[in-house]
Amino acid sequence: MSRFVPMRFVDVHIEGRFWRERLETVLARTIPSQHVQLAEHGILESLTLPKPPPPLRFPRNEHNFTVQVFWDSDVGKWIEAASYALSHRRDPEIEAKIETIIDDLEKAQAPDGYLNCWYLQREPEKRWTNLRDNHELYNLGHLLEGAIAYFLATGRRRLLTMLERYVDHVRETFGPGAGQKRGYCGHQEIELALVRLYRLTGERKHLELASYFIDERGRQPHYFDQEAADRGDDPKKFWAKSYEYNQSHKPVREQDRVVGHAVRAMYMYSAMADLAAELSDDSLKRACELLWQDVMASKIYITSGLGPAAANEGFTEAYDLPNDTAYAETCASVALIFWAQRMLHLDLDGKYADVLEQALFNGALTGLSRDGEHYFYSNPLDSDGRHRRWAWHTCPCCTMNASRLVASVGGYFVSHSDDAIAFHLYGGIATSVTLKSGKVTLRETSDYPWSGDIRIELEPEQAAEFTLKLRIPGWSRAAKASVNGQAIAVEPSTTNGYLSISRKWQAGDVVELDLPMPPERVYAHPSVRMDVGRVALKRGPLVYCVEQVDNAEGPVQRLRLPRRSKVGIKRRSDLFDGIVVLAAEALRLDDREWSDTLYRREPPAEERVTLTALPYYLWSNREKGSMTVWLAEA
Amino acid sequence: MSRFVPMRFVDVHIEGRFWRERLETVLARTIPSQHVQLAEHGILESLTLPKPPPPLRFPRNEHNFTVQVFWDSDVGKWIEAASYALSHRRDPEIEAKIETIIDDLEKAQAPDGYLNCWYLQREPEKRWTNLRDNHELYNLGHLLEGAIAYFLATGRRRLLTMLERYVDHVRETFGPGAGQKRGYCGHQEIELALVRLYRLTGERKHLELASYFIDERGRQPHYFDQEAADRGDDPKKFWAKSYEYNQSHKPVREQDRVVGHAVRAMYMYSAMADLAAELSDDSLKRACELLWQDVMASKIYITSGLGPAAANEGFTEAYDLPNDTAYAETCASVALIFWAQRMLHLDLDGKYADVLEQALFNGALTGLSRDGEHYFYSNPLDSDGRHRRWAWHTCPCCTMNASRLVASVGGYFVSHSDDAIAFHLYGGIATSVTLKSGKVTLRETSDYPWSGDIRIELEPEQAAEFTLKLRIPGWSRAAKASVNGQAIAVEPSTTNGYLSISRKWQAGDVVELDLPMPPERVYAHPSVRMDVGRVALKRGPLVYCVEQVDNAEGPVQRLRLPRRSKVGIKRRSDLFDGIVVLAAEALRLDDREWSDTLYRREPPAEERVTLTALPYYLWSNREKGSMTVWLAEA
């Protein structure tokens, strides 16, 4: 069996109402408004290297660090997101804006190919002196991903060619050779961009450079120690205290615990999985599997949020998953999708697709508002109402991670090998796949994630034998399937989470899949101290929360859900163009008979109410109020 | 009836085992070890104004602020604590250390009386240019309290005289007159120190200066605005964002909501209550009462911790009382004791003594370790075990607040007026009070707080009529009392929390008070979202917690306490020289049948265990482990 490769997003037409709405919102509102924000916040101007340099908009913090050092990456990510939009439909206005950016970058690029607007403008003599903190290679990585996307969308190669020159300069600068620096970036990203460049161009030198950065990471003598000493800094005075922060505390193949900054970790693991695939490197694959096991066993929120702590924007101890202070950066969940997709394509094991789906519908999608112009950076699972979406952020990384994800979401639905087609997600798509046996046109129709009734029509150009693999989500029970109305026994035909149907397919064949979606209670491992005595509600891939606007007066944290209370569903056509909410009889603590005291001997009285729960990704799109995912159980 | 005044701590001999142990520990270990720490951390050296100034040990943060600007206050507080110790028993070594400090300060003092070691050494031209941030008057306040305590302990007046000169300089510098600055300190403290100086010297000018600072605070045009503009800073760019941070957002008499930095707030309210008493100022008293009501109704932890947020070291919204991230600075609970004592002496209302006692035994006492050499700065009510006591702190304010409180704890037990004696606390003390009718020797014997059996022997020099007032704590039910074995009906004779016994007292009269101390369950107001479905345990004045070391394996947060489970007491002579723990049948979530998954549909199994609860103030004195105050109720 040949390897499965994902369909390119541009070849997957989104037809279902759920993703159609998100995609249209991103195309029509998010991407244009992000350009406005980049302009308003001085990020676009920074590409012109204005002289004299304007004062910093974001002054250096006590670690002598300013977010402005990674402005190039924000531009790169916007180009990437905008280019995905252009792949859906060309737009001269957006293209003109990208061309202007490329003009600026072209003027800025140094004769030797170096291209980092922060250093070129403000401290040209200091380039490559602080890889640990200053994101030079990270910026290149995002610009490169943007350039590749732009090339694929428009055929225009100018930016890509510029960046290939920059990559050549990087290749000369870094490596084990005489006069080269044995460095790597403090924020991983260049590695996966280089793999992408390799896949586009077929030039092995890009894969080798990515591999060099991954292999070098964490080796002794430690590059960041040497680099700090060269700057005249005390290497021991690293502000983040430990190289766990950027996962360079030991060589990557020796890492088996997920530590440090969550986005850095996810980008690195994604690159490791890429290299494991491209180089058939089992030691990298094994490291990825151990790290995956560690995060899934004890370090991921039910929403797929990652990294509980604000202090390091990252991981702490096993089972440390506070709800109200959860950092759970949107970028980390987006990056988890990248990693999960790569793991999935190593073995086609549905456990990876389960996490991909869960991160997509919950951890990542919550980052983008309904109107497409507001964002969450951190994603608590409990709020008194003070946590709200914002229109922009000092560090706008999450905004463009949301837009580039949604604009390319079609790329996560279907993969194929020579003789098989695998559906990972459902929600209404149409595509054509070319197998060894010929072309097959596919249309998947469903109202997923609101319903688990899925219909797939197949149109092979000529009748052909191949395997159709349908993901049976880990959350589903009692799935049913049929081909042309003939039932299939799901369980015996399902391996690693995929139902395989091998037969000679004819044009007009119809597969139906029924994934029942009863509301479910979910409990956390007893070691998650914050969730003891608490229950969360899920339905299908969606995690639900209780938001104050749907639950009358008082904080929602006053609600308790009796264990025996039946949770039902309600289709609400009046909410967000039609969604499914959950409803259950609950108890609300009553404060009417409390006097001015804050504490007393008698427990509060309780009244019976009907609780309404909303998909988590939709919270904070209406009026301000409290929210919680984990309800006290009575 | 004349006003009640507290007995001086030095006139109250501590005999009971609870406070005797704490006092001896502070005298023998805490105060000497704090001097060692002050030396080791460069704080003592800073008083010598070394030239050239050594590099900062604590570099300026992003707000251009370093904790070193308030090192003088740490020295002042240590002198105060050490002097209280000297009042208990003189010690030539400690006195020599204080004299050395006074030598240094004497050399440092400027000809005009100004005495701030930070400014004199590092930026003499900038004195009085940043009252908002730089603590000059705060430092003076603490030095002054230290000087007064040292004078009272030893009769040595040198430091006090130096500081009176400094106060004179301050009086010339600040005021409404031509050429004067209409300023006040960003961190309140000078005000209550000036009242103390007034009470010592009888010089009204000190009271007037305190009153000036309080009255001026929050007036428009705002002094901190003008001062920032004079420095060339944008007043709008105050790093704390709002003048609520230092309670100067409006004139103090208009304040009715507790806001901002908790220690600043408590020191200010203490000074306001002092001035209300000294000036019979009802508007100040009224403001204090409204602020008291606000904090007690919605902004205080059950432990009397104050200020949930680390960001402002202070208050947030009503009912926002997170347990695991509670800041609840030890200093704030110590300062609450100061405020409560002052409020108590305005009206002799036991509600203030209730809070004083609660803050003493829980919020404040927890700040000092059993060994007397380790501290808590913040006091969460829930921990996974990572929160531990430390030997010193970047900002060591809490260390000396703990030592000065314990070293002077006798001052909180008894007050008297011309013809009445009032007991606020119990625990084994002996003292002599001089009433209009003559001297009365008193001995209160009890094992409080472990037992509520209290015996008071009175020895008037000659038989005399006066009133004995015994506080009946707010937490007590069914108190019983007798005089010479004759029962008294407690309830009818109790007003505002004090049982009054007026009679002709004879030498040898014995009053017995029985305050039953059954273990109690306490519930929080339903609006405290973190405590919904949770219960805390108390006994007498002590709040209990569950610590891992007493509760076998696994985090204590796994325990659930059924509502019908009986909570009993156990006297444990093996623990901390003999304490009372609570015990109850509980349920522990069991993870033995959990696989590697973090979330699942089935609730965890539970096993029956016996839960042991420990007084909160004692936690983190043994091996590392989890702790919680609020238990999930089953």
Interface residues (C-beta under 8 A of the other chain):
Chain A: P59 R60 N61 E62 Q293 M296 A297 S298 I300 I302 E317 Y319 D320 P322 D324 T325 D382 D384 R386 E520 R521 V522 Y523 A524 H525 P526 S527 V528 R529 M530 V532 G533 V535 A536 G554 P555 Q557 R558 R560 R563 L589 D590 D591 W594 D596 T597 L598 Y599 R600 R601 E602 P603 P604 S626 T628 A632 E633 A634
Chain B: P59 R60 N61 E62 Q293 M296 A297 S298 I300 I302 E317 D320 P322 D324 T325 D382 D384 R386 E520 R521 V522 Y523 A524 H525 P526 S527 V528 R529 M530 V532 G533 V535 A536 G554 P555 Q557 R558 R560 R563 L589 D590 D591 W594 D596 T597 L598 Y599 R600 R601 E602 P603 P604 S626 T628 A632 E633 A634
